[in-house]
Amino acid sequence: MRNFGTKILSLGVTLGLGLGFAVAPVGSAHAWEPKKPVEFVVMAGKGGGADKAVRFIQSI
């Protein structure tokens, strides 16, 4: 009996989430652009892996 209730609950949650995503507004799919410059603060030494990764992201 308990197993059946769990299955019904799982099915209800899955259907609810699926319906929620199906009717979500599509207008929010446009590209986001910042209004001000974005500043990266990396707490790592120069030339390290984190520094190189952020410098790469900055160049994009």
Residue frames relative to the residue before (quaternion, step in Angstrom):
aa qw qx qy qz dx dy dz
M 1.0000 0.0000 0.0000 0.0000 0.00 0.00 0.00
R 0.6753 0.4926 -0.2958 0.4624 3.57 0.92 -0.89
N 0.6296 0.5398 -0.3247 0.4547 3.58 1.04 -0.79
F 0.6387 0.5216 -0.3212 0.4658 3.59 1.02 -0.79
G 0.6483 0.5182 -0.3130 0.4618 3.60 0.98 -0.81
T 0.6363 0.5215 -0.3209 0.4694 3.57 1.04 -0.76
K 0.6486 0.5124 -0.3183 0.4641 3.58 0.99 -0.80
I 0.6520 0.5051 -0.3123 0.4714 3.58 0.96 -0.85
L 0.6459 0.5140 -0.3166 0.4674 3.60 0.97 -0.83
S 0.6535 0.5084 -0.3092 0.4679 3.59 0.94 -0.87
L 0.6474 0.5144 -0.3117 0.4681 3.57 0.97 -0.84
G 0.6587 0.5135 -0.3058 0.4571 3.58 0.96 -0.85
V 0.6582 0.4971 -0.3067 0.4750 3.58 0.95 -0.87
T 0.6553 0.5143 -0.3111 0.4574 3.58 0.93 -0.88
L 0.6743 0.4804 -0.2974 0.4755 3.59 0.89 -0.88
G 0.6403 0.5316 -0.3234 0.4504 3.58 1.00 -0.79
L 0.6754 0.4755 -0.2928 0.4817 3.58 0.92 -0.87
G 0.6429 0.5268 -0.3241 0.4518 3.57 0.98 -0.82
L 0.6605 0.4910 -0.3012 0.4816 3.57 0.96 -0.84
G 0.6347 0.5391 -0.3268 0.4469 3.58 1.02 -0.77
F 0.6891 0.4565 -0.2795 0.4884 3.57 0.95 -0.83
A 0.6291 0.5566 -0.3389 0.4237 3.58 1.09 -0.66
V 0.7642 0.3468 -0.1909 0.5092 3.60 1.01 -0.75
A 0.3759 0.7281 -0.4910 0.2958 3.60 1.24 0.21
P 0.5571 -0.6235 0.4200 0.3528 3.58 -1.02 0.71
V 0.3721 -0.7376 0.5271 0.1993 3.55 -0.93 0.94
G 0.5335 0.6654 -0.3892 0.3481 3.59 1.20 -0.39
S 0.6245 0.5497 -0.3488 0.4315 3.59 1.17 -0.34
A 0.5157 0.6647 -0.4055 0.3576 3.60 1.24 0.17
H 0.4776 0.6720 -0.4532 0.3389 3.60 1.21 0.07
A 0.6120 -0.5748 0.4045 0.3625 3.56 -1.23 0.50
W 0.3291 -0.7334 0.5648 0.1867 3.55 -1.03 0.85
E 0.0401 -0.7803 0.6240 0.0150 3.56 -0.99 0.84
P 0.4539 -0.6967 0.4758 0.2868 3.60 -0.86 0.89
K 0.4515 -0.6846 0.5055 0.2683 3.57 -1.17 0.63
K 0.7574 0.2133 -0.1308 0.6031 3.57 1.21 -0.54
P 0.6370 -0.5127 0.3848 0.4281 3.61 -1.19 0.31
V 0.3654 -0.7168 0.5554 0.2103 3.56 -1.08 0.77
E 0.1736 -0.7947 0.5768 0.0750 3.58 -0.84 0.99
F 0.2180 -0.7639 0.5974 0.1094 3.57 -0.81 1.06
V 0.0799 -0.7620 0.6411 0.0446 3.57 -0.93 0.92
V 0.0448 -0.8073 0.5876 -0.0301 3.56 -0.51 1.23
M 0.2420 -0.7780 0.5676 0.1181 3.54 -0.68 1.12
A 0.5068 0.5992 -0.4549 0.4210 3.56 0.46 1.25
G 0.6037 -0.5817 0.4108 0.3584 3.54 -1.25 0.39
K 0.6331 -0.5341 0.4036 0.3887 3.54 -1.30 0.40
G 0.8200 0.2659 -0.2001 0.4658 3.54 -1.04 0.82
G 0.5183 0.6431 -0.4197 0.3763 3.60 1.24 0.00
G 0.7330 -0.4299 0.3007 0.4330 3.55 -1.31 0.06
A 0.6685 0.4896 -0.3052 0.4693 3.59 0.92 -0.89
D 0.6360 0.5331 -0.3224 0.4554 3.58 1.00 -0.83
K 0.6714 0.4925 -0.2962 0.4679 3.58 0.90 -0.89
A 0.6443 0.5268 -0.3244 0.4495 3.59 0.99 -0.82
V 0.6875 0.4722 -0.2904 0.4691 3.59 0.89 -0.91
R 0.6287 0.5185 -0.3438 0.4666 3.60 1.01 -0.69
F 0.6273 0.5193 -0.3344 0.4743 3.59 1.08 -0.67
I 0.6589 0.5019 -0.3073 0.4686 3.59 0.91 -0.92
Q 0.6339 0.5442 -0.3279 0.4410 3.58 1.00 -0.81
S 0.6802 0.5110 -0.2969 0.4337 3.59 0.99 -0.76
I 0.5672 0.6088 -0.3860 0.3983 3.60 1.20 -0.33
